[in-house]
Amino acid sequence: MAFNDGLNMGGSYYAATANPAPEHAMLDGEVDVDLAIVGAGCTGLSAALHAAQRGMSVAVLEGGKVGWGASGRNGGQVIPGLRKGAVELVAAFGRERARALFDLALEARALVGELIETHKIDCDFSTNGHLLAAVKESDVADMAAEAECLAEVMDYHEMELLDRAGVQKQVASDYHGGLLDRRGGHMHSLNYALGLASAATAAGASIYEHSPAVSLSRGALSLVRTPKGVLRARRVLLAGDALLHGLEPEANNRIMPVANYVVATAPLANARELIPADVAISDSRFVVNYYRLTVDGRVLFGGGERYTPEPPRDIAAFVRPHLEGVFPQLRGVAIDHAWGGLVSITRTRLPHLGRRGDVWFAHGYSGMGVILSTLGGKLAVEAMLGETERFDLFAAVAPPAFPGGVALRAPLHVLGMLWFALRDRL
């Protein structure tokens, strides 16, 4: 947890504007439950809610505070689908399986909306759309092929291909074109996670903060130990994502923790002139810039690339050139908040859902976890209760382990990122 804690979550826009939330006690002593969950992000909290609603006794262990991992630090972009696009899915798996994977991923968007409405989660949920902006002229042809595949194979007709002038109606920056998904949007990530936690505890789940899982042992019951306590459980869900820290090698070998950095400007009088339609925006670079407006008129912007594990000394200064590259009109703008966080990626950029005995895991959302994580938690609970078909659809396409395991995944990833970053520039 130390590295993630060093990325200034306390100085984030989300922490500064979080809804009031109760503090949860540290686990002290021994507790027996049907399901022990490691990680109080959206995967774990969704699983806790759905398991408790179906009559299971549930306890969630969180090494820090609820939502202070990737779930409460991210860009808040609601992007339907998977990181691997429709064209790539069809090429990799054929039309039938690609359609099944896409339909299931699309359910995540509906599920999040339903949970927000049902549990009255106050998280600034905007449904104005998501724009994928074309940095290169050649990207527009790829986007046209993607929109065609989505319509013909996936029966998804929410995409609109925009030319340069059409994109400029969405954002005051210069792109060659773009792909607008009308089902996209954005939200306050931390408040959404806190809302899930409230719903889970109301359904009967217990949450323990400042209770990191330090070991996992299997037997007739699995034992998850913390510094001051132990959970005895019939089933375990590992939902720590990039912060899993070796509890299950089978899971750890298939994900790569990567740091992202985000800033929020001071409130801007002309905010809606920058993004008139209030859409969420990401671009077509391999190292993505992603940004949106907040309800109080700030630009919340993530961007930049860094290939060493140490965070920049000054996150605001690190992100600023990328912000000003997209919006030159914001040169010198005041930045009120700057923070970072760890996200996990997989080699295929598809989520990793799987199990080993009575230990289950769901993670590796590869930058799409804002809504996929909620679905991942629900699917894990379904599978635990014998409804395995949907969980197994993702488990069957589990990403391969990184070559060389945990020891070599970082240097190999650095080499790959350097190559793609160079290709972006050229």
Secondary structure, 3 states (H helix, E strand, C coil): CHHHHCCCHHHCHHHHCCCCCCCCCCCCEEEEEEEEEECCCHHHHHHHHHHHHCCCCEEEECCCCCCCCHHHCCCCEECCCCCCCHHHHHHHHHHHHHHHHHHHHHHHHHHHHHHHHHCCCCCCCECCCEEEEECCHHHHHHHHHHHHHHHHCCCCCCEEEEEHHHHHCCCCCCCCEEEEECCCEECCHHHHHHHHHHHHHHCCCEEECCCCCCEEECCCCEEEECCCEEEEEEEEEECCHHHCCCCCHHHHCCCEEEEEEEEEECCCCCHHHHCCCCCEEEECCCCCCEEEECCCCCEEEECCCCCCCCCCCCHHHHHHHHHHHHCHHHCCCCEEEEEEEEEEECCCCCCEEEEECCEEEEECCCCCHHHHHHHHHHHHHHHHCCCCHHHHHHHCCCCCCCCCHHHHHHHHHHHHHHHHHHHHHC
